[in-house]
Each structure stands twice: as structure tokens, then as C-alpha cells.
Amino acid sequence: MLSIHPELPQTQIPNSSHPRRRFIKVLGGLGLACALPGCESSDKPIAIASHIWVGYEPMFLAQREGWLDKNQVQIVETVAATESMQALATGKVQAAALTLDEVFKARQDGQKLTVVLIYDISAGADMLVARSGIAKLTDLKGQRIGYEQSSVGELLLSEILIAAGLSRDEVKLVPLSVEKHVDAWKNKQFDAVVTYEPVASELLALETHKLFDSRQIPNTIIDVLAIRTDVLESHASAIRHLIQNHFKALEYITKNPQDSAYRMAEHLKLKSSEVMPAFKGLLLPDAAYNRRLMSGATPELLVTARKLSAVMAKYQLLKQEDSLSLLIRPLLPNFNFSIMNFR
């Protein structure tokens, strides 16, 4: 589990022990004028694409509870990150909930995106599960491995194969989107699969076991809210409104875990008793921790971003390292909630 800075407060969620991610210059000068090409009027709500993922669920909870003003924010639900990225590319939305590596992919394809919020940091929630006959990573040789052809899926697969000492040619890869993983497993379409919560919990209940997870690649899989850079100023108020209510939902979940589980279960397609365990392996930073990671002359998030970009370029997941230009701009409210650290 990724450790939290000891001076920051922590709140443990009941029963969470049961079975999803340095600037050269000061960021203060990141202001953008609405006269920039493509800048949109703030009289329209900002549209944010997001698929179902436990780290994004507080945002969806805020929407369902009516805390989000529909005139300011519209959440467009997608089936997977790849669809969210496509919605960004086609201009259907102006923002998306993505992993940091997916942001790099989109930026490489010419989209100008800026990170304004860290939803979560994966410390075990993204994983490889395998059938009982596969006891160690080297046993994957010649086996069928299911994985989603998203940036996270490719990144985790690359790390798994490196740890196993195997090449892609030494395994049989089965590309499959995450919402199909459970049915494919039941139909015996693969022997192991790279997946993430809440699907991972469903698979672990089907006589599988965890063979590798994101604790072995700390600070690598980070979920963020990425906004089109040219609409940051015109929609700043709406973005802050969304972020404020994301933190409000985090506080509600912290104080009311059982009720929250009931409210989130249907959307996550889990039983209410399975909701809190699905958060296992995630760190969900509050406003203060977000500010700590994203602000200042040398933000900690940028250290992670530079390292991740280099790793992706090395494994040819990017053609070249990201420039990191205008990558980070925190738009955070001036209040704090408890950090949720699920172990």
C-alpha cells in the first residue's frame, strides 16, 4: 500500500481489509486568456467523460445526490477509458477522468490537456489475476493473457512481462475490454487477465488468485481529471464546483460508509457488501493532499509524471517523452476533508 505522509490525517473505513495513478517553472504563471483559439463560452456546462471505476465513484455519487449543478457540469458516462479519450478527441466533451498515462497518450496525439485533480493513486487495485495452476509469473509462458488495450492495460502488461522475464511473443495475448472480463473468464477464454476493480473482485470470487498488482509499481497508475487547456479559464468556476463536490462526496463516504455503499452499489454493479472492499488498494487524496502533490515550484506529481513518461517512452508506449508543458494546474477549494486510505 502506498504510504501517506504521516503528518496528514487519515480515516480508516470499517471492514476495508476484505477482498484501481518538478516543474521547471513555477505554475503560478499558467493563466490562460479566453481569447485563445477554441476557448468556449462558460454559459454552457462543461462535459466530462468518465467510465465506471471506484476512484471516480465519488464524483458520480455527487451527481446522483443532486450536489452537482447541471447548468455547470455534465458527466458523460462511457464504457471504458478508450471511449472517454475518443469523446475528447472528437470534441464531444471538454474533460475526462483518465489515468495519467492516458493523458500522455492523448497529448501525444495532439490534444492539449491539463490535469486539475488527482482522483486516486492505485496501490493494489489494478492487478493480474490467474487460474490456480499458474503459481508464479514465469508460469505465464505460453498461457493466454486477457487485457484491455487501454494505456493502463498496456502499461501493466509490460511491467508484468518484464517481471516475468517474458516477451510478448512468449504468451498468447487476448485483447478484451474490461466489461467483458468476467464473462470471458467464465467461458475460459484466457488463463490470466490484467484487470481492475470492481471487476477484479468479481474475478477473485471465481476461483482465481492475484499474481501481480500495482503495489509493485508504486506511483505509476494515477487517476486524474484532465481538462482541455483552452477552456480552463472559461470553465474555472464549473471545474471548482465539480471538485468541491467530489471532496464533499469523499467526506460523506468516510463518515457514512454503509449508507454510501448502498448508494454506490447499483452503479458499480456490486452488492452493497462488496463496495467498500472494492476500494481496497486505493489512496483517494483530499484537497490538502491534492494541493501538496500538485502545487508549488516543483510539484511532486510532476516528479511522478516525468518518471512515468520516461518509462512509457522506454517501452514504446509513447513515441517520445511528454514535454510536461502546461501539464498541471490545481483548481482546488480552500477547505480540507479527510484522506481516505483503503488498505
Backbone torsions as a table, in degrees:
resi	resn	phi	psi	omega
1	MET	NA	136.5	177.3
2	LEU	-66.6	128.3	-177.9
3	SER	-79.4	150.8	177.3
4	ILE	-100.7	149.9	175.7
5	HIS	-55.0	127.1	-170.5
6	PRO	-62.0	-24.6	-177.9
7	GLU	-80.2	-9.1	179.6
8	LEU	-90.1	143.7	-178.1
9	PRO	-68.8	151.6	177.6
10	GLN	-132.6	148.0	175.6
11	THR	-128.0	122.7	178.9
12	GLN	-88.5	140.4	178.0
13	ILE	-92.9	130.7	-179.4
14	PRO	-55.4	138.2	176.4
15	ASN	64.7	17.4	-178.0
16	SER	-77.6	1.2	179.3
17	SER	-83.9	-8.5	178.9
18	HIS	-80.2	156.9	169.6
19	PRO	-78.8	NA	NA
20	ARG	NA	NA	NA
21	ARG	NA	NA	NA
22	ARG	NA	109.2	175.4
23	PHE	-64.2	147.7	175.6
24	ILE	-73.0	-32.6	-179.1
25	LYS	-117.9	158.9	176.3
26	VAL	-67.3	136.8	-175.8
27	LEU	-77.1	-7.4	-177.6
28	GLY	-61.2	-22.9	-178.4
29	GLY	-93.1	28.2	-174.1
30	LEU	-88.9	3.1	-175.9
31	GLY	-55.3	140.1	-178.6
32	LEU	-124.3	137.3	-179.7
33	ALA	-84.4	145.1	180.0
34	CYS	-70.8	-5.2	177.5
35	ALA	-77.9	-6.4	179.9
36	LEU	-60.3	147.0	177.9
37	PRO	-57.4	136.3	177.6
38	GLY	86.3	-5.5	179.8
39	CYS	-64.2	131.7	-174.4
40	GLU	-105.4	156.0	-180.0
41	SER	-68.7	142.7	-178.5
42	SER	-81.7	1.7	179.6
43	ASP	-77.3	-7.7	175.2
44	LYS	-104.4	144.0	178.7
45	PRO	-65.9	148.0	175.0
46	ILE	-77.5	132.8	-178.9
47	ALA	-98.8	127.8	-175.7
48	ILE	-121.5	121.3	178.1
49	ALA	-86.5	138.3	178.4
50	SER	-157.7	136.7	172.7
51	HIS	-95.8	173.7	-178.8
52	ILE	-74.5	122.4	178.2
53	TRP	-159.2	135.4	-173.3
54	VAL	-56.1	-34.0	-179.9
55	GLY	-67.6	-24.0	178.2
56	TYR	-92.1	-10.5	-171.4
57	GLU	-60.9	-34.9	175.9
58	PRO	-55.7	-36.9	177.4
59	MET	-64.5	-43.3	177.8
60	PHE	-66.4	-36.9	177.6
61	LEU	-61.8	-43.3	178.2
62	ALA	-60.1	-38.0	178.5
63	GLN	-66.3	-47.1	-177.3
64	ARG	-65.6	-31.9	-179.3
65	GLU	-80.5	-1.8	177.5
66	GLY	80.1	15.3	179.8
67	TRP	-78.0	-24.0	179.6
68	LEU	-88.2	130.3	176.8
69	ASP	-75.3	116.7	-178.9
70	LYS	-62.5	-22.0	178.5
71	ASN	-78.9	-10.2	179.4
72	GLN	-111.3	-37.5	-173.0
73	VAL	-134.3	133.7	174.0
74	GLN	-126.9	122.2	177.9
75	ILE	-96.9	122.9	179.2
76	VAL	-102.2	109.0	-177.0
77	GLU	-78.0	133.9	179.1
78	THR	-120.4	170.2	-178.0
79	VAL	-87.6	-21.1	-178.3
80	ALA	-161.9	166.9	-179.5
81	ALA	-60.6	-34.1	-179.9
82	THR	-61.5	-36.8	177.7
83	GLU	-70.6	-36.6	176.8
84	SER	-62.5	-42.2	179.7
85	MET	-66.0	-36.1	177.7
86	GLN	-67.9	-38.8	178.4
87	ALA	-63.2	-36.4	175.1
88	LEU	-66.0	-45.7	-175.6
89	ALA	-63.7	-34.4	-177.9
90	THR	-89.3	-3.6	178.9
91	GLY	83.5	10.1	178.4
92	LYS	-67.0	-33.0	178.8
93	VAL	-130.6	164.1	178.2
94	GLN	-108.2	-2.9	-177.1
95	ALA	-154.8	162.7	179.0
96	ALA	-155.8	148.9	171.5
97	ALA	-87.8	114.6	-173.4
98	LEU	-141.2	165.8	169.0
99	THR	-82.0	158.0	-176.6
100	LEU	-59.4	-38.2	178.9
101	ASP	-66.3	-32.4	175.6
102	GLU	-68.0	-34.5	174.8
103	VAL	-61.2	-43.4	178.0
104	PHE	-60.5	-41.2	178.8
105	LYS	-60.5	-46.7	-179.4
106	ALA	-65.0	-40.6	178.5
107	ARG	-64.9	-37.4	177.8
108	GLN	-64.1	-31.5	179.4
109	ASP	-81.6	6.0	174.1
110	GLY	103.6	-0.5	179.0
111	GLN	-84.7	134.0	178.9
112	LYS	-94.2	106.2	-175.6
113	LEU	-124.1	146.4	178.2
114	THR	-129.3	135.6	-179.8
115	VAL	-84.9	128.5	-178.9
116	VAL	-117.9	-9.5	-176.2
117	LEU	-157.1	142.8	170.1
118	ILE	-102.4	116.8	177.2
119	TYR	-75.7	-49.0	-174.5
120	ASP	-162.1	161.7	173.7
121	ILE	-122.7	123.1	-176.8
122	SER	-77.8	126.6	177.2
123	ALA	-135.8	54.7	-180.0
124	GLY	127.6	-12.5	-175.2
125	ALA	-79.5	-20.5	174.1
126	ASP	-101.8	133.2	-169.0
127	MET	-156.4	169.7	169.5
128	LEU	-110.4	123.0	174.4
129	VAL	-112.3	148.2	-174.1
130	ALA	-141.8	161.5	175.8
131	ARG	-70.8	163.6	-172.0
132	SER	-60.7	-28.0	-177.9
133	GLY	-73.2	-10.3	178.7
134	ILE	-103.2	98.8	-172.0
135	ALA	-92.1	-25.1	-179.4
136	LYS	-143.5	165.9	-173.4
137	LEU	-60.8	-36.0	-179.6
138	THR	-64.8	-20.6	177.8
139	ASP	-70.4	-7.8	-179.9
140	LEU	-72.6	-14.6	-177.8
141	LYS	-57.0	125.8	179.6
142	GLY	80.0	-2.4	-176.7
143	GLN	-91.3	161.7	177.9
144	ARG	-87.0	122.2	-179.6
145	ILE	-116.0	117.3	175.1
146	GLY	-82.5	145.0	176.9
147	TYR	-162.9	152.3	176.4
148	GLU	-85.2	134.6	-178.3
149	GLN	-81.3	45.9	172.7
150	SER	-97.7	172.0	179.6
151	SER	-62.0	-41.5	178.7
152	VAL	-63.7	-44.5	179.7
153	GLY	-59.8	-44.0	179.4
154	GLU	-66.3	-41.4	-178.9
155	LEU	-64.8	-48.1	-179.1
156	LEU	-65.4	-40.1	177.3
157	LEU	-60.2	-43.7	179.3
158	SER	-60.4	-44.0	-180.0
159	GLU	-65.6	-38.3	179.4
160	ILE	-64.5	-45.2	-179.3
161	LEU	-66.0	-37.1	176.4
162	ILE	-63.3	-45.4	179.2
163	ALA	-63.0	-32.1	-179.1
164	ALA	-84.1	-11.6	-177.1
165	GLY	70.9	31.1	-177.2
166	LEU	-119.0	154.1	172.8
167	SER	-98.9	166.5	178.3
168	ARG	-62.0	-29.2	-179.2
169	ASP	-72.5	-15.0	-177.7
170	GLU	-93.4	0.8	175.2
171	VAL	-129.8	167.9	177.9
172	LYS	-108.2	107.4	-174.7
173	LEU	-85.9	135.6	-179.7
174	VAL	-122.7	93.0	179.6
175	PRO	-66.8	129.6	-177.9
176	LEU	-160.9	130.6	-179.8
177	SER	-65.8	151.5	-168.4
178	VAL	-61.1	-32.9	-177.2
179	GLU	-68.6	-11.3	179.3
180	LYS	-101.3	-0.6	-173.8
181	HIS	-62.7	-42.7	-176.1
182	VAL	-65.9	-49.4	180.0
183	ASP	-62.6	-39.5	179.8
184	ALA	-64.4	-37.4	178.4
185	TRP	-65.7	-43.7	179.6
186	LYS	-62.4	-30.3	179.7
187	ASN	-90.7	8.8	175.5
188	LYS	56.6	46.4	-179.5
189	GLN	-86.6	-14.7	175.8
190	PHE	-152.1	167.9	-177.3
191	ASP	-101.6	-19.7	176.9
192	ALA	-152.3	158.3	-177.8
193	VAL	-148.4	137.8	173.8
194	VAL	-86.8	118.5	-172.9
195	THR	-148.3	-173.6	180.0
196	TYR	-154.8	166.0	-179.4
197	GLU	-68.0	148.4	4.7
198	PRO	-85.3	-5.1	-179.3
199	VAL	-62.2	-35.7	-178.4
200	ALA	-57.4	-41.6	179.7
201	SER	-64.1	-37.0	176.8
202	GLU	-63.7	-40.8	-179.7
203	LEU	-69.5	-37.4	-179.8
204	LEU	-67.2	-17.6	176.8
205	ALA	-86.1	-0.3	-176.7
206	LEU	-111.6	44.2	176.8
207	GLU	58.1	44.9	172.6
208	THR	-117.0	172.8	174.5
209	HIS	-143.0	155.2	-178.8
210	LYS	-79.5	131.0	-177.6
211	LEU	-113.2	-21.8	-177.4
212	PHE	-161.7	142.1	174.1
213	ASP	-147.3	177.2	-171.5
214	SER	-70.1	-6.7	172.9
215	ARG	-65.0	-24.0	-179.2
216	GLN	-83.2	-7.6	173.6
217	ILE	-132.5	65.6	-173.7
218	PRO	-59.0	149.7	177.6
219	ASN	59.3	29.0	-178.2
220	THR	-107.8	-44.9	-178.6
221	ILE	-101.5	104.7	-175.8
222	ILE	-125.7	124.6	178.3
223	ASP	-91.8	132.6	-174.5
224	VAL	-136.8	164.4	170.7
225	LEU	-99.8	116.3	-178.4
226	ALA	-108.7	129.5	-177.4
227	ILE	-115.3	143.2	171.6
228	ARG	-58.1	124.9	-173.4
229	THR	-57.6	-32.7	-175.8
230	ASP	-76.7	-5.8	177.9
231	VAL	-114.1	8.1	-178.4
232	LEU	-57.8	-46.9	-177.1
233	GLU	-72.7	-44.3	-175.9
234	SER	-67.1	-26.6	-178.5
235	HIS	-116.3	20.5	-177.0
236	ALA	-57.7	-42.0	-178.7
237	SER	-64.2	-43.6	179.8
238	ALA	-65.9	-38.8	179.6
239	ILE	-64.2	-44.7	178.0
240	ARG	-62.9	-37.6	178.2
241	HIS	-60.5	-45.4	178.1
242	LEU	-62.1	-48.1	-177.2
243	ILE	-63.3	-42.0	178.8
244	GLN	-58.3	-42.8	-177.7
245	ASN	-79.6	-22.4	169.2
246	HIS	-61.7	-46.1	179.0
247	PHE	-68.1	-33.8	176.2
248	LYS	-61.2	-41.6	178.9
249	ALA	-67.0	-38.0	176.0
250	LEU	-58.9	-43.5	179.8
251	GLU	-63.6	-41.5	-179.9
252	TYR	-62.9	-43.1	179.5
253	ILE	-63.1	-39.4	179.6
254	THR	-63.2	-42.9	-175.3
255	LYS	-84.9	-24.1	-175.5
256	ASN	-133.3	63.1	-174.0
257	PRO	-61.9	-39.8	-177.5
258	GLN	-69.3	-45.5	178.3
259	ASP	-65.0	-40.3	179.3
260	SER	-62.6	-41.2	179.0
261	ALA	-59.5	-42.8	177.9
262	TYR	-61.4	-42.2	-177.9
263	ARG	-71.3	-27.7	-176.8
264	MET	-94.5	-16.5	-170.2
265	ALA	-58.3	-49.4	-175.4
266	GLU	-61.5	-43.5	-178.5
267	HIS	-67.1	-37.2	179.0
268	LEU	-80.9	-5.9	-178.9
269	LYS	60.2	43.0	178.5
270	LEU	-129.0	162.3	168.4
271	LYS	-72.5	152.6	-178.2
272	SER	-58.7	-32.5	179.5
273	SER	-70.9	-14.9	-178.1
274	GLU	-96.8	-8.7	-172.5
275	VAL	-67.8	-55.1	-178.0
276	MET	-62.4	-40.2	174.8
277	PRO	-60.2	-27.6	-180.0
278	ALA	-67.8	-19.5	177.7
279	PHE	-82.8	-5.2	-178.7
280	LYS	-57.4	135.4	178.8
281	GLY	88.6	13.1	179.4
282	LEU	-121.5	140.9	167.3
283	LEU	-108.8	123.9	179.6
284	LEU	-112.9	98.5	-175.1
285	PRO	-67.1	141.3	174.6
286	ASP	-85.1	-171.1	-177.5
287	ALA	-61.3	-43.5	-177.7
288	ALA	-65.1	-41.7	-179.2
289	TYR	-71.2	-37.2	173.5
290	ASN	-58.3	-46.1	-178.5
291	ARG	-63.0	-39.1	-179.3
292	ARG	-64.0	-39.2	-177.6
293	LEU	-78.3	-25.2	-169.5
294	MET	-111.3	-13.5	-171.3
295	SER	-106.0	169.3	176.2
296	GLY	94.6	177.1	-177.8
297	ALA	-68.4	-30.0	-178.8
298	THR	-132.1	74.9	-177.4
299	PRO	-59.4	139.9	178.9
300	GLU	-61.9	-33.9	179.6
301	LEU	-61.3	-32.4	-178.5
302	LEU	-71.0	-30.4	174.6
303	VAL	-61.6	-47.2	177.5
304	THR	-62.7	-42.8	-178.3
305	ALA	-61.8	-43.3	-179.4
306	ARG	-63.5	-42.9	179.8
307	LYS	-65.4	-45.4	-178.8
308	LEU	-63.1	-42.8	178.5
309	SER	-59.9	-41.5	179.5
310	ALA	-65.6	-40.9	178.9
311	VAL	-63.9	-43.4	-179.2
312	MET	-64.4	-40.2	178.0
313	ALA	-66.0	-38.7	179.9
314	LYS	-62.2	-40.6	-178.6
315	TYR	-91.6	11.2	176.9
316	GLN	62.5	28.7	171.1
317	LEU	-83.6	-16.2	170.3
318	LEU	-130.7	147.5	177.3
319	LYS	-68.0	-33.6	177.7
320	GLN	-155.4	164.6	-179.8
321	GLU	-63.7	146.9	178.2
322	ASP	-67.8	144.4	179.6
323	SER	-70.5	-20.7	-177.5
324	LEU	67.5	7.5	-180.0
325	SER	-66.9	128.5	179.1
326	LEU	54.0	32.6	-176.5
327	LEU	-75.3	-34.4	-170.8
328	ILE	-125.1	132.7	168.7
329	ARG	-150.9	102.8	179.4
330	PRO	-70.5	130.5	174.9
331	LEU	-121.2	71.8	-169.0
332	LEU	-107.5	144.2	176.5
333	PRO	-70.9	160.8	-177.6
334	ASN	-94.5	55.5	173.5
335	PHE	-152.5	164.8	-174.2
336	ASN	-122.4	147.9	169.9
337	PHE	-125.6	169.9	-178.6
338	SER	-71.9	141.4	173.9
339	ILE	-72.9	137.0	176.0
340	MET	-101.3	117.8	-179.4
341	ASN	-121.5	102.9	-176.5
342	PHE	-90.4	124.1	-178.4
343	ARG	-113.8	NA	NA
